Amino acid sequence: MAAINAIRMGGMDILPLVEGGKGVSASNGRSAGHWARSGGVGTFSAVNADSYDAQGRVIPQIYHGRTRRERHEELIRYAIEGGVAQARQAWEISGGKGRIHANILWEMGGAERVITGILERTKGIVNGITCGAGMPYRLSEIAARFNVYYYPIVSSGRAFSALWKRAYFKVAHLLGGVVYEDPWLAGGHNGLSNSEDPEKPESPYPRLVALRKTMREFGLHDTPIIMAGGVWALDEWKDYIENPEIGPIAFQFGTRPLLTKESPIPQSWKERLLKLKPGDVTLNRFSPTGFYSSAVNNDFLRELRARSERQVAYSPEAVGEHVVEYGVGARKRPVFLTAPDLARAKEWEGQGFTEALRTPDSTLIFVTPDKAREIHADQVNCMGCLSQCRFSNWSQTPPSYDNGKKADPRSFCIQKTLQAIAHAADDDEAAMDNNLMFAGHNAHRFATDPFYSNGFIPTVKQLIERLLTGK
């Protein structure tokens, strides 16, 4: 592996190594500070980040508002305080070295209010905003307001072209880089389009070349592309480095930083990563965002999958083959099933799945009474963590604050489960089985990479030193 040279990004020369921002409290100020201190880019998640009391203890994000709207305002206050706390911690640890980025999701609840609230109180600390999960047209406007660099996350040249032509051309000087996130290999939410097959991954090389071609048409010859998703060792990407077709390139690591001493995730999560096998990370579409997402295939995902498998179509009135009456809910309001579907429903009831819940697609799913109560409680307790939520039918758009559709019981409260797994006890194995555990598709390599032999967990400094060898 040839020597890895510094790259010009965000107004300074840095190592082309970027920490990927990860969800709720999975990348924080401590990890980001150490990445920046080592000469790269540290990224803390500004998605409902942790804040602390006077004794340095995490403040639990407990909601007291009686309405979703009131709880949404509480969530935004928590998010701003947490983002400020993580930014300041990262800056203190970094000693002013490297670069510190805040990662936000455009489709998270109150995204613009949260990031502007954080930037207003962290001037000179946060150097850049990384943003994906949607089409963040206003990202450049926010960056210009605070004179910070911005880094949109895209999965195609077409997506970047749309962003540039609509808004980014006005703030070209602050475009620090364009993150290309492989929609098949990256952890968390992925940007697969309707024209792309989730079962047929495409090579990132032609997609990167197409992205660079688009960028060059806009005069962005020297603006780095940041390759994200599926990046494990740089010697596997040597054909991409100093390649004239691709131009300046840096690499973003999302999964590998989870397994460092400074990583904030609980020890039980780290130990689970060391045991994964090929195929343990799957691409799913249960997310209340509507995006595909990659996560460890544990009991949590298996239960969601089983819900959708116990599903039949219904009609509100007798029509066609839907002529068999079936009572739904406590009042047993009648709907109509086909005879074969009624037989399936009775079989599920015999297995204990006695509660039939309506979906927005005129189907019924069958769950246990305990699961039905849990789903209902989670929907009622919605705090508006997304701009639009399929699970609870929340929308942050006034005056109705709902998306006009029925709540979908086939999904889940993403804020609840991500908070639960991130703040689980170090020995809580059950939390690892019963919550959403995001991971990239290379996570199984922890078990076979000799760097992690005998359960070795490196510091951030040791990981970066390893990455610089190319291995």
Secondary structure, 3 states (H helix, E strand, C coil): CCCCCCEEECCEEECCEEECCCCCCCCCHHHHHHHHHCCCEEEEECCCCCCECCCCCECCCCCCCCCHHHHHHHHHHHHHHHHHHHHHHHHHHHCCCCEEEEEEECCECCHHHHHHHHHHCCCCCCCEEEEECCCCCCHHHHHHHHCCEEEEEECCHHHHHHHHHHCHHHHHHHECCEEEECCCCCCEEECCCCCCCCCCCCCHHHHHHHHHHHHHHCCCCCCCEEEECCCCCHHHHCCCCCCCCCCCEEEEECCHHHCCCCCCCCHHHHHHHCCCCCCCEEEECCCCCCCEEEEECCHHHHHHHHHHHCEEECECCCECCECEEEEECCCCEEEEECHHHHHHHHHHHHCCCCEEEECCCCEEEEECHHHHHHHHHHHHCCCCCECECCCCCEECCCCCCECCCCCCCCCCCHHHHHHHHHCCCCCCHHHHHCCCCECCCCHHHHHCCHHHHHHCCCCHHHHHHHHHCCC
